[in-house]
Amino acid sequence: MRILVTGGAGFIGSALVRHLIANTEHEVLNLDKLTYAGDLRSLDGVANSNRYAFRQADICDSSAIRAALSDFRPQVVTHLAAESHVDRSIDGPSEFIQTNILGTFNMLSQVLEYWRGLDESAKAAFRFHHISTDEVFGSLGDDGFFTEETAYDPRSPYSASKASSDHLVRAWHHTYGLPVLVTNCSNNYGPYHFPEKLIPLIIVKSLAGEPLPVYGAGANVRDWLYVDDHARALTRVFEAGTPGESYIIGGRAERTNLQVVHAICDTLDRLRPRADGKSYRDQIAHVADRPGHDHRYAIDPTKLARDLDWTAEESFETGIAKTVNWYLDNEAWWGPILARSDAGQRLGLKTVKA
């Protein structure tokens, strides 16, 4: 099939593109604006494939999206392009509203027009796959899990913007008949992750000998999903999922933030010991918590396992080992990012910009 991937130069998007080129026969058009978190170097390994093409475009640009659809004639659109960092959404929510809500509205508008022009068999086979987050469901207590039936309760500007986009996608299915799929995933980690998120940030700060910031007591819980497992799940969903259905994707790997940091430190102690013989755990520094920090996310991916025969292949332990090894071997990728960006700086302390 021909797959149009929005946000294909980002963390999850690039993992999906690499998977599709390496492990399927699909053709891929990667459409990305190349904002601060988009990096075409993440696709160096597939850039020369005759089944891969790149087009720089903004999902808010109607004419650019219309042209991409007309030229490429996709059978699937996988929509990953989004602003995604909660702390940045606290400081500057307007960009999240623009990209995640208005950008998704524009994608839906242009895709609907394109879909209506297809013949009946192509219409029936077409899919618009919207990739979202478990954060739309809000915060869990110490027990229970998110399922596809969980009510929405977003708590941050980021999660509110993604919840809005999810609702738009479902509305376009129910109102206009557009064949859509929605997936909500847990926290991803792995190679090529922009180093402002917890796991890559802790790795690079450890190697730099800097304090390792842990919000509050580090007791907040997340379910962790290795990004290549996520890419396999996304592929299963748009290849075999039922239009109009939602699927939540998780790694069954709940950890507190402090447990995550400890696992990274212990892995680095083994793979690249500090020169002074001390543990990287000695660099941990507890800092002021994130405003409105959700206590716990946990996913029950039973539906995906039952209906589409998907389960995560990586445990948290094997995934962390692979991730740390990748960052140790690829400073040439993340070093320039740190040099040119504010990726290592603290954000999200309610300094709201209009």
N, C-alpha and C positions, 0 to 999 in steps of 0.2 A: 504494500500500500504506500501511498504518498502521505507522509505525516508532516504537518506544519507544527513546529514547536515554538511557542512564544517564550521568551526568557531562556533560550537555549544556551546562552553564555553564562548563566548563573550557576549556582552550586548544584541544585537538583536538576535543572534543565540540562546542564552539560553532562551530568551522569546519565540522564535518559538518552541524550544524543549518542554518547559513546556506546551505550548498551545497544541501541538500535542499529548502529553501523557495524558493531563487532559481532552481534549475535542474532541478527535477523536479516531478511532481504528487503526490508522497507527502505524507501527513499525518504530523506529528511531535508526540509527547509527550516533552518534555524533563523528565527526573526527576533532580534534583540536590539534594544536602544543603546546598549553599552553604557549604562550608568556606572557609578563607582564600584558596584559589586559584579559587573559583567566583565569577563576576561576571556578573550578568544584563545589565550594560551592553554586554557583548560581543554581545548578541542584540537590541539596540535596533532594528536595521534590519529584523528579521523579526517582532518581537514583536506587531505588529498584524495579521499574516496570519491568515486564518481557517483555515489549515491548521497552525497552531502553537499549542501549549498548554504551560504549565509547571506542574509539581507539585513542591513541596519535600518531599523524603523521603530517608531514609537507606537505603542498600541492605542494611543489616543489620537493618532493621525488617521482619519478616515480614508483619505485617498491612498495612503501607503498600504493600509490593510486591504483595501479593495484591490489594489494592483497585485499584491502578493497572492491573494486568493485566485484572481483571474489568471495570473501567469503560471502558478504552480499546480492549480486544480487539486487541492488535497482531498483525500478521503477521510482523514481524521485531523482535527485541530486539537492539540494538547496545549492548554492555556496555563502556563506557569509564570508568566511575567508579572511581577508584583514587587512592591516594597515590602520587606519582610522582617525588619529588626525592631522588636518591641521598644527598645530604648530610644531609637531614632523617632518612632512614632509619638513618644511622649514629648520629645523636644520639638518636633515639627510635624504635626498630624496632617497638614494640608497636602503634602506630597502623597500621602497614603490614600487620602480621599480621591485625589486626582487619578492616580495610577490604578489603584485596586478597585475603585467603584466606577469612575467614569471611563477608565480604560477598558474594564470588563464590559460595561454597557456598549462601548464602541465596537468591541470585538463581536458581541452578540448581534448588534445591528448589522454589521457587515457580513457576518457569517450567515445570518438568516436570509439576507438578500441573495447571497451566493447559493445557499442550499435550495432556495425556492426555484432557482434556475436550472437545477439538475434534473435529469430524467428520473422516472419513478424508481428504478432499481438502484440508481446512485443515491437517491434521497434515502431509501431504506437502509442502505449500507453506511451512510455517513454518521460520524460521531463528533460532537463537541465535548471534549473532556476537560473539565475545570478542576484544577488541582488546588486544594485548600488545606487548612490546618485544623488540628484538634482544639486549638485555642478558642475557636468560636463557641465551644461548649461551656466555657467558663472554668470554674475551679471546683475540684472534687475535695471531699473530706478525706479522712484516712482510709475509707473503704469505697468499694464500687469501681465501675469502669464506664468509660464512654462507649456507647454503641451507636448504630445508625439511627436509633430512635431517641437519642438524648436531645432534650430541648436546648435551643441556643441561648447562651447567656454570656456574650462577650464582655470583657472587662477592661481592655486597653484600646487605644485608638487603632492599633494594628488589627487586633482580632475583630473589632467592630467593623472595620473596612472589609475584612475578608468575609465576615458574616453577611454583610450587605451584598457582596458579589455572589456569594452562594445563593442567596435568595433571588437575585436577578436571573441567574442561570436556570433555576427551577421554574421561575415565572415564564421564561422564554419557552420552556418545554410545555408547560401546562397551557399557556395561552396560544402559542404559535405552532406547537407540535415539533419544535426543533429537537432532534434526538441527542440528548445530553447525558453525560455521566459526571458525577461529582465524587471526588475522593478527598478525605480529610486524614492527614498523616500526623504522626507524632514527631518529636524532635529528631531531625536527621543529623548525621555526622559522617565524616569520611574524608577522602582526598579532595583537594581543590575547594575547601570551605573557606570563605572569606574570614580573615582572622579578627573579627569583632564578636563572633559568637563564642559561647563558653569553651567548647573543647579546643578549637584551634588557638583561641586566645591564651588559654592556660599553657598549651604546648609552647608557643613562641615566647611567652613571658618567662616560662621556666628556663628555656635555653638562653635567654638574655640575662638571667640572674635577677629579674625584677620581682616585686611582690605579686602574688597570685590573688587577684581580687575575688572574694567569695561574698555574695550578697547575704547580709544578715548572718544567721547561724548556718546557712547552707542546707537548711532542712527542706527546702522546696523540692518536690518530686516530679520527675519527668520520665516518660517512656521513651527509650532511645532506639532509633532505627538506622541501621547502616544504609548509606545512600544507594549503594548498588542493589540492595534488597528492595528498596523503594522503586528504583527504576524497573526492576523485574515486575513488581506489582502493578505499576502504571501500565506497562505493556499488556499484562494479562487483562486489565480492566478495559482498555480501549479495543482490544482484540476480541474479547468474549463477554464483556459486561452487558447487562440489560439496560437499554435506554430508559432514562428516568430514574434509575436507581442510584443510590449512594453507597460507597464502600469506605470504611475506615481502615487505615493501615498502620500497624504498630509492630514493634519488635519484641513484645513481651519482655521488656528489659527495664523495669522501673529502678531508678536510682535517685537518691538525693543528690543535690548539686555537690555537696561535700564528698559523697562517695565517688562521684565522677572525678573530681579533682584528685582525690587520693589515688584512684586507679591510674590516672595519667602520671602522677608523681612516681608511683611505684614502678610503672612501666619504664619511665625515663631513668629511674635509679638502676634498673637492670640493663637497659640498652646504652645509655650514655651517662654514667655516673658523674656527679659533680667532682670537680678537681679537689675540693676540700674534704671529700669523703662524706659529707653530710647528705641528708635526704632532701629532695626537692620539696617535701612537705614543710620544711622549715621556712619556705618562702610564702606560705599561705598567709593572707592578710584579710580578715573579715572587715567589710566595708558597709556603709549605709545601704539598706535594702532598697530595691526598686519600688517606686510608688505603685501601690495596688498589685503587688506581686502575687499571682495565683499560686495557691498552696500546692496543688497536685493535679497532674494529668495522668490518666492511665487508659489504655485502649484495650478493647476486646475485639480482635480481628476475626472472630469466628465466622462471620458471613463470608469474608474473602477466602478463608481457608476452605469452607464448605462448598461455596458456589463456584469458585475459580481455581481451587487447588493451589493456593499460594500460601507459603509460610516463609518466614525469614530464615536464611541460611546461616547468617552470622550471629553468634552470641555476642553479648556486650564485651566479653573478655577478648574474643578473637577480633572483633571489630575495632576495639581500642588499640590492640597491638598493631593491626594493619595501619590504622590511622597515624599513630605515633611514628611508626617506621616510615610512612610516606612523608611526613613533615621533616623528619631527620634527613631524608634523602633528597628533598626538593626545596631547599631554602632559595634556590634560584627562582622558584615560582612565588613564594610568599614574601621574600625579602624586599623586592621592589614595591609590593603593595604597602608594606609598613612604612617604607621610606616616603611614599607619596600621599598617604592618607592619614586620617585620624582614627584608624581601626583599633588602635590600642588605648584610646582615651575613653574615660568614663562619660557615658551619655545617659540621658533619661532621668534627670533630676528636676523635672518640672520647669525647665527654662523654655516655656512654650513660645514658638515663633508663629506669627500670624500666617 
